[in-house]
Amino acid sequence: MNTIINFTSYLFLISELVLLILKRSKSGEVKIKKDKSSLLILWMTILISLFAGIYISVIYPGGGRMLILLWTGIVIFFIGAVIRWTAIFQLRKEFTVDVSISKNHKIKDDGLYRYIRHPSYLGLLLEFLGFSLLYDNWYSLLIINIPIFVAMVYRIKIEEELLTGAFGIEYENYKRRTKRIIPGIL
């Protein structure tokens, strides 16, 4: 089981490092950049929450790593990864890890973006939910997911302010047609 947890952890870290390196906005292509340190806040929250959640699971081990919980966590993690990477590939060069608008930026409103405005964040949230289930510990589940969700909501707020400022009524109409993160709910 530790092998599965380690593999999942490394897969997540490598994929996110690849994004951090390859998907930054290029200065010559950027029209507006307004990150407001949200990337730093999100990553610090992720690192602290993961460390604290894993630490708590060591101090207060769960009920013996129920096999169903382990497999549920793995399935949720991989569903999240598929959603996240599908969203990233659908946005193509418009996807950046820093909040910015490129010179030729257009609102994406097909594929996953037809239903939700931030599918890559939905995928990321599912990855963390799945990952936290691997530890079979309710405290870890809460410690990992709640702060990350709050940091993500802050980042989404920054993104939506920028998009509304850049696209005005077009983005407002898009917001009315779609949900923020969870189809039919939020």
N, C-alpha and C positions, 0 to 999 in steps of 0.2 A: 504494500500500500504506500509506503514511503516513496517508492520508485515512481508511482503514479503522481503523487503530490509534487515530487521534485520535477518530473517531466512537465507537468502543467505549469509550475512556477517558471521554469526556464523558457518554455514556449511563450508565455505571456511577456516576460521581461525582454526577450530577444525581439519579439514583434514590436513592442512599444519603443525599444531603443532604435530599431530600424525607422520607425515613424519619426522619432525625434531628430534623427540625423537627416533623413531624406525628404521630409515633408514640411520643412520650414518655408515660410514665404520668402521669395527672392526680392531683394530691395528694388531691382529694376522693374519688377512686375507688379509691385504693390501700389495700389491707389490710396487705400486707407488702412492704417494699422492701429488697433486699439485693444490690446490684450489686457491692460490694467493688471498685470502680474497674475492673471488667472491661471496661466499654465504652471507657473511656479507654485501658486497656492494649491492647485489640484495635485501636482506631483508630491509636494510636501505632505499633503493630507493622505495621499495614497501610501507613501512610505511609512509615515507614522502609524497610520491605521493598520496596515499589514503587519508591521513589527509588533504593535501592541496586541493585535488579535492573535498572532501566532504565539507570542509570549504567554498570553492568558491561557491558550489551549495547552501549553506545556505545564503551567502551574495548576490549572484546573482541568485535567483531561476529561473528555466526554465519556460517553457510555461504552467505549470500546470500539469505536469506529464501525458503526453498523454498516454492513455491506450495501444496503439499499440507499443509505445516505451518501455513501462514497460514490456510487454509480450515478445517483441523481445529480450530485455536484459536478461530476465529470460531464454528463450530458448537458447540463445547464451552461457550464463553462464553454463547451464547444459550440453550442447554439449561439451563445453570445459572441464568440470569436467569428463565426460565420456571418452573423448580422453586422458586426463591426467592420469586417474586411469587405463585405459586399457594399456597405455604405461608402467606404473609402474608395473602392474601385469605381463605384457609380459617379462619385464626384470628380474623379480623376485629378487634374491639376488644381482644381478649386479647393481640394482638401488640403489644409495646412494645420500644423499643430499650434500655431499662434493665430490669434483672432485677427484676420485681415481680409480686405476686399481687394481682389486683383483688378487690373485695368479692364479686362474683358469679362468680368464676373457676371454671371447670370444666376437667377434663382433656379435651383434644381427642383422640379416638381413632378418627376416621374420615378419609376422604380420604387424603392423603399420610401423615397421622399414624397411620394404621392399620399402616404398615410401619416407619416410623422416627420417633423422637422429636424430631429436630431437622432437618426437611427444609429450612428456610431456610438453615441452616449448610451443608448439602450443596450447595445452590444457590450459595451464596457461594464455597465451595471450588472448585466447577466454574468459576465466573466467573474466579477467580484463575488456575486452571490454564489455561483457555483464553486469558486475557490474556497469561500468561507465555509461552505457545507462539508468540504473535505476534512475539516478539523473537528466535526461532530461536537461542537461546543456553542451553546446559545450566546454566551458572552462574546466569543470571537465573531459570531455572525453579526451581532449588533455593533461591536467596536470597529469592524471592518467596513460595514455597509453604510451606516448612518452618516459618519463624517464625510465619506466619499460622495454620497448622494448630495449632501449639503454643499460641498465644494463644487460639484457638477452643476447644481442649480445656479450657483453664483456665476459660473462660467457661461452657462446658457443665457443668463440675463445679459451679460456683456455682449455675447454674440448677437442676441436678438436686438439689442439697442443699436448696434453697429449696422445690422442688416436693415432695420427699419429706417435708420438715418440715410443709408445709401440707396434704398429702393422705394421708400415711402409707401404709398398706397398699394403698390404691387405686392410688397411683403406683408402688409396688413391683410390683404385679401387672402394670401397664402396661409397666414396664421389662422384665419377664420375657417379655412377648408381642412386644416390638419390639426393633429394633436402634437404636443411638444415632444413627449418621449414615448408614451405607451398608447398604442392605438385604442381609441374608444374610451380612454380613461383620463389621461393627463397630458 
